[in-house]
Amino acid sequence: MLEADGVPFTSLRYLRRAIRPGVDALGLLEMTRALRAYAPDLVTTHATKAGWLGRLVARSLGIPSVFTVHGWPLSPGRLAPARRIIRLAEQACAWGSGAMIFVSAYDRSVAEEHGIGLPHQRVVVHNALPDVPLALRCKPTDAQPEVLMVARLDRPKDPLLAIDAFAQLRALPWHFTLVGDGPLREQVQARLSEHGLVDRVSLAGTVDDVPQRLARSHVFLLASRREGLPLSVLEAMRAGLPVVSTDAGGVREAVAHGDTGFVVPRDDVGSLADALRSLIVDPALRARMGAAGRARYASDFSFEVHLRRTWAIYRRAMREGTAR
């Protein structure tokens, strides 16, 4: 995609997701050479490991850096030993770095609890999306309700909870499509057979037409245990869909409970079924919540808003880096 758009890029051979000290040392050297040759005014890093290495290299070269947290690998409360190592690494990398952009206030609060970064470094800029044409907006009052969920069939998503909720709604008219694939697919298929829902639930697998599917749907569902600020929810709001979601990460920062949809406790199949029932049986409620979600997207989660806020942070980081 970058090549097609004429954007220059360098692919690093030794920068890989898995932690392997020998390979990571080569990646550190490789990145140092690349950044020294490119001589940027600012380094922006994304993802945990790339964030560690990128900030270390930027600091060694005297280049300002910004780290964006897309779903925090830490959680509130006491951490397991492996997570404590991650915390120490994040604390060390934050020292001397520029801003840390969090896609949700929830993730920032976790960083605060674990002493990662200084108050002036921690900034929230919610995820955002460019708009879609009118043809890709839904009509949530039309026909039999179609419920759509877009999620990888793997933890921390919770597709089994979604299926259990629909099992309580057999008497109602609905169809549920689950877009995504992953290691839980066989368990999902077994649960559908167990509940006798094979004919009412479609497993679409991996697709490339999510905006079109959103436009044909009437309710959006996200069953999950851990999130940052899910783009799938913002895509649904952009399309004008009411959203039902479990209370994970920063979901409540996007979905206004009772206004743009419903946010229910994690692992609570009864509450999830009740929220879905309310929207399945009431077309007027779907229309009202979908319109409210669309308006909230436009005011808080559009690409223009995101770009303005992010660019202000980048400029501040470059200004402060030059002053040091």
N, C-alpha and C positions, 0 to 999 in steps of 0.2 A: 504493500500500500504506500509506504513512504517513497519507494523508488518510482512508483507510478505518478506520484504527486511532485516529483522533482526535489524531494527533501534529502539532503545528504545524510548518510548514516554509516556507522562502523559496527559490525557484528564482532563481539569478543568471543573468541574460541573457548576460553577457560572460565568465563562467568556463567556458572550453572547453579540451578536451584539447590541441589543437594549439598550438604556441608561435607567437604572433603579437604582437609587442611593442605595437602600437597597441591591439589588443583587450585584451591583458593589462593595460595601464595602466588601461583602463576597468574591467576586472574588479577591479583592486586598489581603485579608488575605490568601486565598487559594494559590495564586501565590507566595506570600512571603514564605510560608512554603515549597512549591515545589522547589523554587530556592535556598533556604537556604539548603535544603537537597541535592540538586544536585550539588551545588557549582560550577557553570560553570566559565570558563575564560572570556566569553563574552555572552551578551544577545543581540540577534537580534530580532527586533519587526517589525511587518507588520500589516497594516490596522490601521485606525484612533484610535479606542478605545483601541485595544490591544497595540498600540503604546504609548498611554497615560499611561495606567496602568503598562505596562512592564518597561517603562523608570523610572517611579516613584519607583517601587520596586527595580530595579537594582541600582538606586542611593542610596536608603536607605540601601542596603546591600554592597555598595562599589564595585559593579561589573561594568566594562565598558559596554556600550551599543551602538548599532547602530540601527537607525530607517530607514526603507526603505519605501518611499512614492510611492505607486502604484496608480497613479491618484489622484491628489490633490483635497480635498473637498472644496477648496477656488477658487476664480476666480479673475481676474484683476479688479481694480476699486473699487468703493464703495460697501461695503458689507451690506446685510440685517442683522437685529439684531441677528438672530440665528447664522449666519456665523461669526459675531463678537465674539460671545462666543467661537466658535471653534478656532478663531485666538488667543484669549487670552490663551486658553488651550495649543495650540501649542507653543506659545511664552514661557509659563511657563515650559513646558516639555523639550524644547530645552535647557534651562539653565542647565548647569552642565552635559549635556549628551555628548555622542561622536558624530560621524559623522551622517549626514542625507543624505541618498542616494536617489537621484531622478532618476526616469526612463526616464526623458526627461529634456532638458534644459528649456523648457516651464514651467514645474512645478517648477523648481528652481527659475525662474524669478518671479513667483507669490509669492514664499516664501520671496524672497528679497524685493519685493514691500511691503509686509505686515510685514516686520521686524521680521521674524521667523528664529532663528538661527543666528550664526555668519558666516562671509565669509568662514573661514577655515572649518566649519562644513558641508557646502553645497557642495556635490559632485554629479556629474552626472555619472551614469553607466546605459547605455541603456539596456532595456530588451534584452533577447537573447534566443535562442532555440538550442537544439542538432540537428545535421543534420539528414537527412532521406536518405534511399538508393536510387539508381538511378531509381528504379521502381516507386518511388513516386514523380518523377519529371514530370512536365506537358509537353505536346507538343502543344504549343499555336497556331500553324498554322493549326492543323487538323480540318476537318469537320466544321459543323455549329457552330458558337461561342456559347459556354456555359459560362454564367456569374454567378459567385457564390458570395454570401454574407453570412458571418457567424456573427450573432449578435442576442442578445436577443431582442425580440419584445417588447421593453419597452424604455422609455426615459432613458438616453439621446441619444440612437440610433434613427435613423430616417428612418425606412423602408418605410414610406409613401412617402417621397421625392424620394426614389429609384423607387417606382412604378410610380409616376408621370413622372419621367424622361423617363422610358421605354414607357410610353404612347405616347411620342413624336417620338418614333422609330419604330412604327408599321410596316412601309414599309420594314424594314431591317430583315434579317434572324438572329434570336437569340433565346436562351432559357435562362431564369433566374431562378436560384434556391436560395431560401432563407432558410438557416439553422438557427434554433433557435425557441424559443417559448416564450410566455409571455403575459401580459395583453392587448397588442395592436393587438393580433391575429385577433379578430373580426373586428377591424377597417381595418386591412390589407386586409382581405377577402372582405369586403365591397368595398374598393377602387379598388380591382382587378375587381370586378363585374361592378363597375361604368365605368371603362375604357375598359371593354371587354377583359381582359387579363388573364382570368382564365385558358385558355388552354395553355398559353405560360409561365406561372410562376408556379413553384412548391414550396409549403410550406412543407419543409422536417421535421420540428419540431426539437426536440432534437435527435442528432445522435452521434454515437461513431466512425465514420469513416471519420472524416474531412480530414485527410491527403490523403486518397484515392479519395475523392471528389475533392480536390484541383488538384490532378494529372490528373483528367478527365476534368478539366475546361480549359478555355482559357483566361479569364479576371477575376480579383478579384475586388469586389466593397465593399466599406465601406461608408455608409451614416450615419453620426453621428454629434451630436452637441457638445459633450464634451468627451475628451479622455485623457489618460496619454500618453503612447506609446503602441498602441494596438498590442497584440500578434498575432491577426488574420492577420494583415498586414505583420508581420515578417514571419508567416507561409506561406503566399502566395509568398513572395519573395524567401523564401527557396525552394519552389516548382518550381520557375522559371516563375511565373505569373506576367504580368503587372498589376499594381494596379491603380484603380481610387478611390479617397477618397475625402471627404469633409475636409476642413481645420480646424481640431479640435485638440487642445492640441499639442502633439509632433509629429503629423503625418509627418510634413515636415522634421523632423530629420531622418526619415526612407525613405520616398518616395521623390526621387529627381524629381521635376516637369519637364516634358519634356524629362527625361532620363530613369527613371524606371517606369514611369506612369504619372498620372495627379492628381494635388491637386486643387480642385475648392472651391469657397466660400460656406460656409454653407447656407442653405435655397435657393440656386440659382439653380432651377430646369433646367433652360436653359443651364447653364454651365456644369452641370452634364450630361445632355443628349448629349451635343456636345463632351465631353470627351469620353463617351461610344461609340458614333458614330465613332469617329476616330479609335478606336481599333476594333470595330466590322467589319468595312469594309476593314481593312488593315492587312492581316496576317503577312506581313513582319514587320510592326510596332510592332505587338504583340510579335513576336519573338525577335526583337531587345531590346525592353523594358524589356521583361521577362528575357533575358540573363543578362542585366545590373542589374536588381534587384537581381538575383541570386548571381552575383559577389559582390554586395554591402552587401548582407546577410553574405557571407563568410568572408569578410574583417572586418565588423563592428558589426555583430550581432550573431556570432557563440557562442556556449556555452563555448568554450575554451577561447575566448577573454573575455567574461563576468566573468568567474571564476577567471582569472588572475587579472582583475581589482578589483573585489569584495574582493578577498582574501587579496590584498594589503591594502585595507581600513580596513578590520578586524584586520590585524596585527598591523596597526598603532594605531587603537583604543585600542587594548590590551596593546601595549607598552606605550601609553600615560596614560592609566588608571593605570598601574603599577607604573608609575613615580609620580602620584599624591599622 
